[in-house]
Amino acid sequence: MKLASLGPRICIVGPSNSGKSTLAEAIARKCALEPVHLDRLYHLPHTDWEPRPTQEFTALHDAAIAGERWVMDGNYSSCMPQRLRRATGVILLDISTPLSLLRYLRRTWFERDRRGALDGGRDSVKWAMIHHIAVVTPRNRRRYVEMIEGLDLPTVMLPSAAAIRRCYRRWELAR
């Protein structure tokens, strides 16, 4: 599928640390779309990933999806229905759990300037996040695939890190 067929409002979903923010930034540059990182809307800046109050996040989310041209990365299933109603295309990334865990540790220990990071925030290894990646995310995989298959939107499923790399080349995206 051509990148242009996903339209001007693209959702990128998938497991933590699968490369959603990096892909969103690359697509935003290529297609002149506004990159929206849901982690930045959900968490308070200048914190160690402290969540905002629910109503504040929902208001920020709904304001972002009201835009005409965006690429949005993140899951946050509480707001998924209204996001998908506005979307013109969806990309599902699905890397393996071991790779997701490895990327999580790499980003918390070594990456200081990463895409999607909180403004002024800091990353640290958290057992809750390791549990989320190792236990919760594998249970969500099937749900995300079923959700994507049930959409009446152009969709792209990228079931591995190799598939994601091929997609970057095919769409001529720069990291």
HELIX and SHEET records of a PDB file:
HELIX    1   1 LEU A    3  LEU A    6  5                                   4    
HELIX    2   2 LYS A   20  CYS A   31  1                                  12    
HELIX    3   3 LEU A   38  TYR A   42  1                                   5    
HELIX    4   4 THR A   54  ILE A   65  1                                  12    
HELIX    5   5 SER A   77  CYS A   79  5                                   3    
HELIX    6   6 MET A   80  ARG A   86  1                                   7    
HELIX    7   7 THR A   97  PHE A  110  1                                  14    
HELIX    8   8 TRP A  127  HIS A  131  1                                   5    
HELIX    9   9 HIS A  132  VAL A  136  3                                   5    
HELIX   10  10 THR A  137  GLU A  149  1                                  13    
HELIX   11  11 ALA A  161  ARG A  170  1                                  10    
SHEET    1   A 5 GLU A  34  HIS A  37  0                                        
SHEET    2   A 5 TRP A  70  ASP A  73  1                                        
SHEET    3   A 5 ARG A   9  VAL A  13  1                                        
SHEET    4   A 5 GLY A  89  LEU A  93  1                                        
SHEET    5   A 5 THR A 155  LEU A 158  1                                        
END                                                                             
